Each structure stands twice: as structure tokens, then as C-alpha cells.
């Protein structure tokens, strides 16, 4: 979920009930579904609530998506996978690995601090035991790609001599865990205000410390 693609989560705003073109319905259904999933989680999300948010009948939802699981997968494909596609496009850039890693962090931060998108990994983790097929889909199509992306940039940095050697699996976990934590906190009313700092400062500090620890460059004195 690394880089903001041409369409962001903000563009997936549930439509108001109105006369609409048939070809507009899938996008409206996905926008409504993202909202319902983010607020209620997967288990408690109801197809009738999604239909209401899109301004259509429940039967219309099933014309496009045969089940709630199919709809959830479609939400991931529309709202999450484009960010991964954009992140993977970074690998075609010949920029230094340390700059690419920071760009990767910046894009991941934008996604995981998005009020709607940040709910997706949270609800997958929370409901993996009851819906293992949903968790397996997310792991295969999102988690594995995110780790592979960070790993590829890290491997480039090793070849360039700007990153120190480390366990790549642990490195990916250490890179992402604080950002996931920030996304979860962002959804709790008043938490950031009571802690007297904002999520952008938190994430920027994490990235700066992570990059310093990863770098082979000697620390400047003074």
C-alpha cells in the first residue's frame, strides 16, 4: 500500500440516492462497502446497509457481487491494490535506494493514516479466526506484495552499499508495525490529542529513526 495512486480513498465516497447510470453502480457499491466495512468490520457488515449507502436495492448488490466475501475482495482490489501497483512502479526508477525507501514509507503512511483504508488491515487481523479465507486472500494479495516491495528496495540498497545487512523479514515487520499502530490509533477519538502529538509527526519520526538505523553512512558529529 505504498504510494497514492490517481484515485484515492477519498474519491470512494458513497453516492446519494439518485437516478444513476448502470455503469456507475459498481464504483458506488464499492464506495459504500468500504464505508460500511470500515465502520462495522467484516462480520457485522450487512449487505442491506451497503445497498442503502449506494442508493440501490439489496438485490442490485447481488447482481454485481455474489457474496459479501466477493464484495470485500472487490473493495481491496479497488481501494488497496492500485497503491501497490504504484509502489511497484517505483522499482522501475533508477533513483538511489535510500530515496526510494523514503518514498515507499511516505506512500504507506498516507494509506495507513487514511480513515477508511486503515480499517482494512485492522478488521482482517481481528476477524481472521472466523473468516480465514478472507485473511488468506488479504495475505496473498496485499501483505506478501507489501513485504516483497520493501524487500526489493532493501535489496537494491544492499547492492548499492547504502544499507546495512539485516534479516529482511524482520526488517519489513519493523518498518510496517509502527505505521499500522498509528493507523489504529488514528481511529480512536481523542487519543492523538491526549498524547499531545499528531500522526504525521509520529510517522516522520519513525521513518527518520528507521532510516538512520538502516544506513551504512557514518553519523555526523556535532
N, C-alpha and C positions, 0 to 999 in steps of 0.2 A: 504494500500500500504506500509506495514511496513518494510519488510525485503527483501533484494535482493535474488531472487531465483536462481537456477542453470543457467537459461538463462536470461540475462539482455536485456535492450532495445538496447544496442549496438550490440547485435547479430542479431537484426532485421534490417539488412542493405539491402536496395533494391538491387536486383540482376542486373547484367549487362546482356543485351540481349545475349543469347546463347542457344544452344541446351540443354534442361534440361529434367530430369525425370518428369513424370507426378506427382508422389507423392511429388515432391519438390515444386510444384506450390502453394499450399495453404500458406506455410510459406513465399514464395517470395511475394505473393499478400498482405499478412498481413504486411510485412515489408514496401512495397511500400505505402500501405494505411496509415500506421502510419505516414510516412513522409509527405504525401500529407495533411492529416488531421491536422498535427501539424503546417504546414506552412500556409495553406489556410483556416482552420476552416472547420466546417461540411457543411455549406450551399454552400460554394464556391468550395468544393472538387468535382472534376469531375472523373467519372469512367474511362474515356479515359486517364487521367493523371496517375491514379493508374495503369492502364494496361501498359502504356508506361514505368513507373518506374519498373515494374516487368518483362518487356520484353516480354509481351504477347499481344494478341489482346483484344479489349474490350469485344468481345463475350466470350472469355475464362473466364473473371472475372465473368460473369453472369452464367457460368456453375457451379461455386462454391458458389456464393452468389447472391441471387435473387434480392437484392436491396442494395442501399447504406446504409440503416439502418442496414440490416443484416451484411454487411461488417464491419460497425462501431462496432457493438456488438461483432463480432468475434475478432476485434482488442483489445477490452477491455478484452475479455476472454484470449487472448494470451499474452498480454503485461502487464496487470494490475492484474488480478485475481491470478496468481501464487505468486505475492508478498503478497497478503492477505493470501493465503494458508500457506505460510512460516511464516507469522506473527502469525497466529492462532496456528501453531505448537509450538510456544514459550510457550503457556499456558500449554503444557504437561511437561515443565521443572519445577523442584521444586526449582529453584533459587529464591532469595528474590524479592519481587515485585518492589523495587526501581531499582534493576539491570535490571529486565525485562522491566520496563518503559523506561529506557535509551536505551536499545536495540531496543525497538519499535520506539523511536524517531530517532535513527540512521538510521534504515531502511527506515522510512518515509522520512527522509531528503534526502537519496540517490535517492529515487524515484522522489520526488518533485523538485529536482535540476537537474534531467535528462532533457536535452533539448527537447527530444521528449515526454516523459511521462508527463512532467509538462504541456504540451499543452492540454492534455485531459480534466482535470477538468476546465481549463480556457474556453475552447470552449463550454463545456457543460453548464457552467454558462451563457456565453454570448448568447447562442442560445436556451436557454430553452424555451423562449416565443414562438419562431417559431417552435420548434420541441419538444413539451412536452413529446412525447413518448420516445425520446432519453434520455431526462433528467430523466424521471421516471425510465428507465432501469438502468441508472448510479446510481441513488439514492438507488435503491433497492439492486443492486448487488455490489456496491462499498462503497458509503457513509455510509449506515447503518452498513455494516460489519466493516468498519474502526472504527466507533463510538463504536460499540459493543466490539471490540477488546481492545480499550483504556479503556472502561468501565470495562471490565473483569479484566484487570491488576490493575486498580484502586481499584476495589472491593477487590482483594486479598490484596492490601496494607492496606486497612481499617481493614481487618481481622487480619493482622499481626501487626497492630498498628504503622505502619511507615508513613501512610498518614493521613492528617487531613480531617475532614468531609467537603464536598463541594457538590454543585449541579453537578451531573455527566454530564448532558447535556451541561451546561456552561463550565465545565472543558474541555470537548472534543473540543469545539469550540475554547477555549483559547489556547489549545495545538496545534491545527492544523492551525489556521488562519495565524500566522506569517510564517509558512513554506510554505503555499500556496502563500502568498505575496512574499516570497523570490523566489519561482518558477516563478512567473510572472515577477518579476524584472530581473531575470536571462536572460530572453528572450529579454530585451531591450538593444540594443547596447550602451556600454559606461556607463550605469547607475552605475554599481558597481565601475568602475574605478573613475568616478567623485565623488562618495560618499567616496572614499578612504578606503573601506573595502571590504572584499571578502565574498561570500555567506556562506562559511564554518564557518568563524568567527561569522557571524550574527546568524546562526542557533545554533552553540555551545553556544553562549551567551544566546540565548532564552531558550535553554534546561536547562542550569545551573540555570537561574533565576526561571524558572517554577518549577524545582525540589526542589529548596530551599523553594519556597512558598508552595509547596505541603507537604513537610516533617514535621513530628511531632518532629523531633530531635531538641534540643536547638542549637542556633547559638553559635559557638565557639568565644570566645572573644580574641582579640589580633591577 
